[in-house]
């Protein structure tokens, strides 16, 4: 676990920040967020195209939270994704899924509507950054740590699927590595249900929905039925990337979108064992290849039929002897 520990930033430092009033005028919305100014904003901890994420303090429940605030000028399709992320997240109660606490609206100084939601504050980093930090120092994440991360991710996915929800955006950037405040052990949280599919809801007909580098072949076809096995496919690609330090389609990074989508359906990906250290035992190399091949089969019927099946295979074949 030492390599993984070294790739995680010092998160204890954040625990010592004292609550102090911060406005969010840098978004042009002014004031505090929350019902009756409930949340005291501390600092900006993240920024994206839709808005920013702030570390804040809840003086009622005496806990830190993260408040995600959407920019006032975001178009309606992105607003729907923002609301979906909060609504789906609030439905779940699982130790490996980020908890959503509350959502609401704030009026900007010029009267524009600003939407926000609060969630648990997670000191740490997403897995994409953890991997990048390790690779920049010439290190790999150890196999047992990777297996433990994906054990938790697959448990979270199985829970979602049993709730009739397909995540559709599983990738290292949406897997967060943090530390349990009670045990201090490193734990994993699945993030961002903004494009999740409710299998019990109205039919949706998006032609493309997700990151093309993690989309299952059936997601690239108009009208194809999407189910939990699309998440299994994305988990398989993510497992390969985190274990080897390379995405199996890295050679297509500069390619047009149509080429990437075609590669998901037709390209024969290099087995991950080809990128593992020479000291890797034949048993482990064979098991890694088998799990990746099953998870990323082009035909959904040839894949692991559930996240649970993939998780069990990892625990059986990749556990220490």
N, C-alpha and C positions, 0 to 999 in steps of 0.2 A: 504493500500500500504506500510505500515511501514516495514513489514517483507521483502518485495521484495526490498525496498530501502536499508535495512541493509545487504541484501545478495549481493548487487552490490558493488564492490570495489570503493574506492575514485578515480574517473576518472578525477576530476578537475586537479589533480597533473600532468597528462600527458599534459594538455593544456599549461603548463608553461615551457615545455622543449624548449630551444633555439636551432635553427638549427646549427649543427656542422658536419663537415665532418667525415664520418665513412666508412671504407672499409668493404668488406664482405669476407676478406681473410680466415675467419674461415670455409668457404665452399670450399676453395681452388680455387676460381675463380678470385679473385683480382679485384681492381678498383671499379668503380661506375656502376650503372645500368641505363638504359634509353638511349634514343637517345641523343647524344652529352652530356653525363653525366648530363642529365636533373635532375635526382633525387639525392638528398643528403641524404645518409643513416644515420639515427640517432641511432637506436638500434634494436636488435633482440627482437621481441615480441611474437614469437611462433615458434615451431619446430615440424616437423613430419617426417614420413618415407621418403617422397619425397623431403624434403628441409626445408626451413625456411621462416618465414614471418618477414619482417622488417618494422618498422615505418620509413618513409622517408619524405622529404620535397620537394615539387615542387616549385622551385623559379620562374618559369614562371607564374603560376597561383596563387602562394602564398597560398598554402594549404598543409596540411598534407595528406599523402596517406599511404597505406600499399602496400608493394611490396612483392609478393610471388615469391620466387626464387627456381627453381628445381635443385637438385643435378646433377652434370654432369654424374654420373654413374647409373642413374635411367633407368630401362629397358623400352623398347618401349611401352608395354601396359599401363604403368603408365604415360608415356609421353602423350599418347593419352587422358587419363583421365584429365591430367593437361590442355591440350589445350581445351578440351571439356568444362571444368569448366569456362575458360575465354570466350570462344566463346558464349556459352549459356548465361552466365551472361551479356555479352555485348549487347545481343539482347533485354534485358528487361529494362523497365523504370517503376518502381513501388516503392512506398515509403517503402515497407516492403521486398524488395529484395536488397541485396548488389550491389552497382554499380561498374562495371568494366570500367576502363578508357583507358587502353592501354596494349599492349603486345609486346614482342620482344625477341631478342636473345642477348646474351653476350658471347664473347669469353674468355675462361679462359686463365690463363697464359701459359698453355701447349697446347692451341689451341682447347680444347674441347668446344662443343656447350652447352651453358647454357640458358634455356628458363625461362622467367619471365613474370608476368603481374602485373599491378598496379590496385588498387581498393580503394574505400573509406576507410579511417581509422576510425575504430569504437572503441572508448574507451568503456570498459565494459567487459562482460563475456558471454560465451555461456550458454544456459539454463541448461545444464548438470552440469556445475560448480556452477551456481546460486543455483540449487536445492541441490547439495552436501553441499554447504556452509550453507544453511538454516538447513538441516537435522543434520549437525554436531553440531549445536547449539540447537537442539531439537525443531526446529520450522518447520512449514509447510508454503508453499506459500498460501496466502489467495485466496479463490475461485474467487473473483472478479478480482484479478490480473491475475490469470490463465486464466479466460475467456477472459480478454482483450488481453493477449498474443496470445491466439489461434484465437481470432477474426482477428488479424493482419496476423497470419500465414495462416489461411484459405483464407483470401483475396488475399494474395500473390499466394497461390496455385491455386485459381480460375483464376487469371490472367495468370499464366503459362499454365494452361489447355486450356484456350481460345487461347493461342499461339501454341497449339498442342504440348506441352512439358509436360512430366511426370517426376517429380523430381527423384523418386525412392530411395531416401535416406533421407527421413524425419525422424528426431530423435532429441532429445533435444540438442545433441552436434552440430547440424547444425542449431539451432535457437539461434540467438544472441540478447542479451538484451543490449541496449545502451541508450544514452540520446540525444534527439533532441537538436542540438546546439542553436536553436532559442528559443524554448519553454521550454527547460530543462526537458520536460516530458520524462519518460521512453518509449522507442519504441522498436520494434522487427524487426529483419532482418533475412530473410531466406538465408542460405549460401550453398555453395558447390553443383554445378550442374555437378560434374565430371562424374556421371553415369546417367545423365538425358537421357531420351528417346525422340527422335524427332519423333512424330507420322507421320509427313510429310516426313521423311527421309527414307532411305533404311531400309528394314526389318533387325532386329537384333535378334540373336538366342542364346544369353547367357543363359545358364541353370540357373545360379545363379548370381544375380547382386544386391548387397545391403547388409545391415546388417541383419543376420538371425533373430534377435530379433524384427525387425520392418518390416519384409517382409510379404506381403499378401500371403495367400495360393496359389493363382494362380502364384505368382512369383517363387514358388518352383517347378513348373511343367514345364518340357521341352515342348516348343511349344505352351504354353498357351498364349492367347492374354492379353496384359497388357494395361490398360488404366488409366484414372485419378482416378478411384476408388481404385487403389493400394495405392495412396497417402492418400486417405481418411482413409484407414485402418491404415497406419502408423501414421497418425495424431491422430487417436483414441487411439492407444497404447501410444503415447507420452503424450496425455492429461491425461490418467490414471496415468502414471508414475509421471508427474509433480504435479498432484493434490494430490496423495496419498503418494508419496515418494517411491513407489515400482513399479517395472515393473510387469505386470501380469504373466510373465514367469520367474521371478527371481529364482524360484526353479530349473530352468533348466540351470543356468549359467555354471555349471561344466559338463553338459551333452554333448555328441557328437553332431556334427553338424546335423546329420540325425535325431536325437531325437528332437532337437529344431525345425527343419523344419516340422517334423510330428506333433509336438504340435501346430504349427500355424494352421494346417488343422483340428486337431481332439480334442485338449485339450479344455475342458470347463473352461474358465477363471472365476476366482472369481469376482463378481460384485464390482466395486470400492466403493460402499456405505459401504461395510463390513470393509473398512479401513479408513473411515472418522470418525472424532470425534463424540462421542455420542451426542453432542449438535447440530449436523446437523439436520435441519428441515426435516421432512418426504418428503415435497415437493421437496426440493433440492436433497435429496438422490435418490428419484425416478427419477428425471430428469437426474441426472448424470448417473445412470444406463441405462436409455433409450438411451441416446446419445452414451454412450460407446458401448452398444449392437448393435445399428444400424450401427455405424461406423466400427465395427470389425466383422460384420457378415461374416461367412466363404464363403458364396456365394456372389459374387459381386452384383448380382441382388437384394439382400436383404439389401444392405448397403444404406446409403445416396448416391444418384446418382451423387452428385457433392460436391465440397468443399463449394460452396455457400449454399447448403441445410444444411450441417452440421453447418456452421456458423450461419445461421438463426435460427436453432433449439437451439443453445447455447444462442443466444441473447433473444429468446422468453422465454425459460424455466429456464434460469439461471441468468436472470437479477433481480435486487432488486425489490421487490413488492412495 
